[in-house]
Amino acid sequence: MSTIQAVLFDLDGTLADTALDLGGALNRLLRKRGLPEKPLEQIRPFASHGTTALLAFGANIHTDHPDYPQWRQAYLDEYNQCFDHDTVLFSETNALISTLHQRNITWGIITNKPKTFTDRLVPKLGFVHAPAVIVSGDTCAEAKPSTLPMFYACEQIGIDAANCVYVGDAERDIVAGRNAGMKTIFAAWGYIGADDKPETWGYDALAHNPLQIADILNAFQAA
């Protein structure tokens, strides 16, 4: 029988719907550069994949482009102006966190979002209980899919990875959690692209909404 002592979550596309603000920043940058804006529904699948993916989609600016560093900084400057304007928790997120609290299960966040945004955004999201740990994309020397952030979070909360579950909506989330020895849950409500093939990622369970995770934990505990 497995003992689940902690559930750790990705942020963008898993706990919080950040696409409106991420997409708004991209469109303002495109507008300033004289490029056509992108519909939010087209931006949404890229929202979990960070600045690199957003710039590649919106402006065809990739990491090997000589102007990529300048574009990246310009995008981050735009996002800095609006990162908390329209971002909200997904429905049932707080209901799940309340359930975890009632079961004495620790919860925390492991995101690839830069610390400068995470530290300011998380307190504004209205979590019913505060996370026990927050690991940002630049907290450790490497971000997901590296296992470094996963083990760092475990160290901070004093819980072994084998007793943790990781929840995320991107392949790197599942890879990082699995490689760290955690059980993994695919957040199917998140930012899933047309080319994504979640069925190949190797997750342990799939949840269609946050509250469904409570039932999945019961199954993990009984296994």
C-alpha positions in Angstrom: 0.0 0.0 0.0 1.3 3.4 -1.0 1.4 6.3 1.5 0.7 9.6 -0.2 2.0 12.4 2.0 2.2 15.3 -0.5 0.7 16.4 -3.8 2.8 18.8 -5.8 1.5 20.8 -8.8 2.5 22.6 -11.9 1.1 26.1 -11.9 0.3 27.3 -15.5 -2.5 25.2 -17.0 -2.8 23.0 -13.9 -3.6 25.2 -10.8 -4.1 28.5 -12.6 -5.5 29.6 -15.9 -2.8 32.0 -16.9 -3.4 32.0 -20.7 -5.3 35.3 -20.9 -2.4 37.2 -19.3 0.4 35.3 -21.2 -1.5 35.7 -24.5 -2.3 39.4 -23.8 1.4 40.1 -23.3 2.3 38.3 -26.5 -0.3 40.2 -28.5 0.7 43.6 -27.1 4.3 42.8 -28.2 3.2 41.7 -31.6 1.2 44.8 -32.0 4.1 47.0 -31.1 6.3 45.2 -33.6 3.8 45.6 -36.4 2.9 41.9 -36.5 -0.6 40.4 -36.5 -2.1 39.4 -33.2 -3.0 35.8 -32.5 -6.4 34.5 -31.3 -6.4 33.4 -27.7 -7.7 30.0 -28.6 -4.6 29.5 -30.7 -2.2 30.9 -28.0 -3.7 28.8 -25.3 -2.0 25.4 -26.1 1.4 27.2 -25.9 0.7 28.8 -22.5 2.3 26.0 -20.5 5.5 26.0 -22.5 6.9 29.4 -21.6 8.3 32.4 -23.4 10.3 30.3 -25.9 7.2 28.5 -27.2 5.1 31.7 -27.2 7.6 33.7 -29.3 8.1 30.8 -31.7 4.3 30.6 -32.3 3.6 34.3 -32.3 6.6 35.8 -34.2 8.5 32.8 -35.5 11.4 33.8 -33.3 13.3 30.8 -32.1 16.2 30.4 -29.6 18.7 30.3 -32.4 17.5 33.7 -33.8 20.1 36.4 -33.3 17.4 38.7 -31.8 15.9 36.1 -29.5 17.3 37.5 -26.3 15.9 41.0 -27.1 12.5 39.5 -28.0 12.5 37.4 -24.8 13.2 40.4 -22.6 10.6 42.5 -24.4 8.0 39.8 -23.9 8.9 39.5 -20.2 8.6 43.2 -19.8 5.1 43.1 -21.3 4.1 40.2 -19.1 5.4 42.0 -16.1 2.7 44.6 -16.7 -0.2 42.2 -16.7 0.8 38.9 -15.1 -2.0 39.1 -12.5 -4.7 40.9 -14.4 -6.9 38.0 -15.6 -5.2 34.9 -14.2 -7.5 32.9 -11.9 -7.6 29.5 -10.3 -9.2 26.7 -12.2 -12.7 25.7 -10.9 -12.5 23.1 -8.1 -8.8 23.9 -7.3 -9.6 25.2 -3.9 -12.0 22.4 -3.2 -9.2 20.0 -3.9 -6.8 21.9 -1.7 -9.4 21.9 1.1 -9.7 18.1 0.7 -5.9 17.7 0.9 -5.8 19.8 4.0 -8.5 17.7 5.7 -6.5 14.6 4.9 -3.3 16.1 6.3 -1.7 15.9 2.9 0.9 18.5 2.2 0.6 20.5 -1.1 3.1 22.6 -3.0 4.0 24.1 -6.4 6.8 23.2 -8.8 6.7 25.5 -11.9 9.0 26.5 -14.6 7.7 30.1 -14.3 10.4 32.5 -13.2 10.6 33.4 -9.5 10.0 37.1 -10.2 6.5 36.2 -11.4 5.7 33.2 -9.2 6.5 35.0 -5.9 4.1 37.8 -6.7 1.4 35.8 -8.4 0.8 32.9 -6.0 -0.2 35.1 -3.0 -2.8 36.9 -5.2 -4.5 33.7 -6.5 -6.6 33.2 -3.4 -5.6 29.7 -2.4 -7.7 28.5 0.6 -4.5 27.2 2.2 -1.0 28.4 1.3 1.4 26.0 -0.4 4.0 24.4 1.8 6.7 25.0 -0.9 7.0 26.9 -4.1 9.8 25.9 -6.5 10.1 28.3 -9.6 11.9 27.7 -12.9 15.0 29.4 -11.7 15.1 28.2 -8.1 17.4 25.3 -9.0 20.2 25.1 -11.6 17.8 23.3 -13.9 14.0 23.4 -14.5 11.6 20.6 -15.4 12.0 18.0 -17.0 15.0 17.9 -14.7 14.4 16.1 -11.4 16.3 18.8 -9.5 13.2 20.9 -8.7 11.4 17.8 -7.7 14.0 16.6 -5.2 14.5 20.2 -4.0 10.7 20.4 -3.2 10.9 17.1 -1.3 13.8 18.3 0.7 12.0 21.5 1.7 8.9 19.7 2.9 10.8 16.8 4.4 8.9 14.1 2.4 10.4 11.4 0.3 9.6 11.5 -3.5 8.2 8.0 -3.3 5.4 9.4 -1.0 4.6 12.3 -3.4 2.3 12.8 -6.3 3.0 15.3 -9.1 0.2 16.8 -11.2 0.9 18.6 -14.5 -0.5 19.3 -18.0 2.8 19.0 -20.0 5.1 16.1 -20.9 8.0 17.6 -19.0 5.8 17.5 -15.8 5.2 13.8 -16.2 8.8 13.0 -17.1 10.2 15.0 -14.2 7.8 13.4 -11.7 8.2 9.9 -13.0 12.0 10.2 -13.1 12.0 11.4 -9.5 10.1 8.4 -8.4 6.7 10.1 -7.8 3.3 9.0 -8.9 2.1 11.3 -11.7 -1.3 12.6 -12.7 -2.0 14.2 -16.1 -4.1 17.3 -15.7 -6.3 16.9 -18.8 -8.0 20.3 -18.4 -4.8 22.1 -19.0 -3.1 23.6 -22.1 -2.8 20.6 -24.4 -1.6 21.2 -28.0 -2.8 19.5 -31.1 0.5 17.8 -31.5 0.7 16.6 -27.9 0.3 12.9 -27.4 -0.4 12.5 -23.6 -1.1 8.8 -24.0 2.6 8.3 -24.7 3.9 10.3 -21.6 3.6 7.4 -19.1 1.5 9.1 -16.4 0.0 6.9 -13.7 -3.5 8.5 -13.8 -5.5 11.1 -15.7 -7.8 13.7 -14.1 -10.4 15.6 -16.1 -10.9 18.2 -13.3 -9.0 19.0 -10.1 -11.5 17.4 -7.7 -11.1 14.1 -9.5 -7.6 14.0 -8.1 -9.0 13.2 -4.6 -10.5 9.9 -5.9 -7.3 9.1 -7.7 -5.3 9.5 -4.5 -7.6 7.0 -2.8 -6.8 4.5 -5.6 -3.1 5.2 -5.1 -3.3 4.7 -1.4 -5.1 1.3 -1.9 -2.6 0.1 -4.5 
